[in-house]
Amino acid sequence: MARIAGVNVPDNKHTVIALTYIYGVGRSQAKKICREANVIEHERIGELTESQMDLLREKVESCLDTF
């Protein structure tokens, strides 16, 4: 399982769905994060490269800092 913002997100879920496992990230916020990180929404978390994961982590952290 990948770990983003202190939450284990499932590897077999699409990125946009997996991001909703993080408290404070809904479907629309997850789509925005994917768009900003240049990650395809329907690509599974387990298929992402480490650089894509790092970019997702960075974008999620910046979104959660606004709360």
Phi and psi restraints in degrees (value plus and minus 20) as a CYANA .aco file:
   2 ALA   PHI    -102.1   -62.1
   2 ALA   PSI     132.6   172.6
   3 ARG   PHI    -140.2  -100.2
   3 ARG   PSI      99.6   139.6
   4 ILE   PHI    -151.2  -111.2
   4 ILE   PSI     107.0   147.0
   5 ALA   PHI      34.6    74.6
   5 ALA   PSI      16.4    56.4
   6 GLY   PHI      58.6    98.6
   6 GLY   PSI      -9.5    30.5
   7 VAL   PHI    -140.9  -100.9
   7 VAL   PSI     113.7   153.7
   8 ASN   PHI     -99.0   -59.0
   8 ASN   PSI      96.9   136.9
   9 VAL   PHI    -123.3   -83.3
   9 VAL   PSI     122.1   162.1
  10 PRO   PHI     -88.8   -48.8
  10 PRO   PSI     118.9   158.9
  11 ASP   PHI     -91.9   -51.9
  11 ASP   PSI     -46.4    -6.4
  12 ASN   PHI    -110.5   -70.5
  12 ASN   PSI     -15.6    24.4
  13 LYS   PHI    -117.7   -77.7
  13 LYS   PSI     133.9   173.9
  14 HIS   PHI     -84.1   -44.1
  14 HIS   PSI     130.4   170.4
  15 THR   PHI     -75.5   -35.5
  15 THR   PSI     -66.0   -26.0
  16 VAL   PHI     -84.3   -44.3
  16 VAL   PSI     -53.0   -13.0
  17 ILE   PHI     -97.5   -57.5
  17 ILE   PSI     -63.1   -23.1
  18 ALA   PHI     -81.6   -41.6
  18 ALA   PSI     -55.8   -15.8
  19 LEU   PHI     -86.1   -46.1
  19 LEU   PSI     -44.9    -4.9
  20 THR   PHI     -92.7   -52.7
  20 THR   PSI     -29.6    10.4
  21 TYR   PHI     -91.1   -51.1
  21 TYR   PSI     -34.9     5.1
  22 ILE   PHI    -107.2   -67.2
  22 ILE   PSI     108.1   148.1
  23 TYR   PHI     -79.5   -39.5
  23 TYR   PSI     107.7   147.7
  24 GLY   PHI      77.6   117.6
  24 GLY   PSI     -25.7    14.3
  25 VAL   PHI    -132.3   -92.3
  25 VAL   PSI      93.3   133.3
  26 GLY   PHI    -118.0   -78.0
  26 GLY   PSI    -192.8  -152.8
  27 ARG   PHI     -83.8   -43.8
  27 ARG   PSI     -65.0   -25.0
  28 SER   PHI     -89.3   -49.3
  28 SER   PSI     -57.9   -17.9
  29 GLN   PHI     -86.1   -46.1
  29 GLN   PSI     -58.6   -18.6
  30 ALA   PHI     -84.6   -44.6
  30 ALA   PSI     -59.0   -19.0
  31 LYS   PHI     -85.0   -45.0
  31 LYS   PSI     -60.3   -20.3
  32 LYS   PHI     -84.2   -44.2
  32 LYS   PSI     -62.3   -22.3
  33 ILE   PHI     -82.4   -42.4
  33 ILE   PSI     -64.4   -24.4
  34 CYS   PHI     -81.3   -41.3
  34 CYS   PSI     -63.1   -23.1
  35 ARG   PHI     -83.6   -43.6
  35 ARG   PSI     -63.4   -23.4
  36 GLU   PHI     -88.2   -48.2
  36 GLU   PSI     -51.3   -11.3
  37 ALA   PHI    -111.0   -71.0
  37 ALA   PSI     -18.5    21.5
  38 ASN   PHI      35.3    75.3
  38 ASN   PSI      25.4    65.4
  39 VAL   PHI    -134.1   -94.1
  39 VAL   PSI     115.8   155.8
  40 ILE   PHI     -89.8   -49.8
  40 ILE   PSI     108.1   148.1
  41 GLU   PHI     -78.5   -38.5
  41 GLU   PSI     -55.8   -15.8
  42 HIS   PHI    -114.4   -74.4
  42 HIS   PSI     -11.0    29.0
  43 GLU   PHI    -104.0   -64.0
  43 GLU   PSI     118.6   158.6
  44 ARG   PHI     -94.9   -54.9
  44 ARG   PSI     128.2   168.2
  45 ILE   PHI     -76.0   -36.0
  45 ILE   PSI     -60.6   -20.6
  46 GLY   PHI     -85.2   -45.2
  46 GLY   PSI     -38.8     1.2
  47 GLU   PHI    -112.2   -72.2
  47 GLU   PSI     -25.9    14.1
  48 LEU   PHI     -97.9   -57.9
  48 LEU   PSI     129.1   169.1
  49 THR   PHI     -98.3   -58.3
  49 THR   PSI     145.2   185.2
  50 GLU   PHI     -84.3   -44.3
  50 GLU   PSI     -54.7   -14.7
  51 SER   PHI     -87.7   -47.7
  51 SER   PSI     -57.0   -17.0
  52 GLN   PHI     -86.3   -46.3
  52 GLN   PSI     -60.1   -20.1
  53 MET   PHI     -83.7   -43.7
  53 MET   PSI     -61.3   -21.3
  54 ASP   PHI     -82.2   -42.2
  54 ASP   PSI     -60.9   -20.9
  55 LEU   PHI     -86.4   -46.4
  55 LEU   PSI     -60.7   -20.7
  56 LEU   PHI     -82.0   -42.0
  56 LEU   PSI     -65.5   -25.5
  57 ARG   PHI     -78.2   -38.2
  57 ARG   PSI     -63.1   -23.1
  58 GLU   PHI     -82.6   -42.6
  58 GLU   PSI     -64.7   -24.7
  59 LYS   PHI     -87.6   -47.6
  59 LYS   PSI     -59.0   -19.0
  60 VAL   PHI     -85.1   -45.1
  60 VAL   PSI     -65.3   -25.3
  61 GLU   PHI     -78.9   -38.9
  61 GLU   PSI     -61.8   -21.8
  62 SER   PHI     -87.8   -47.8
  62 SER   PSI     -54.0   -14.0
  63 CYS   PHI     -90.4   -50.4
  63 CYS   PSI     -59.0   -19.0
  64 LEU   PHI     -94.7   -54.7
  64 LEU   PSI     -42.2    -2.2
  65 ASP   PHI     -88.5   -48.5
  65 ASP   PSI     -40.8    -0.8
  66 THR   PHI     -98.8   -58.8
  66 THR   PSI     -30.9     9.1
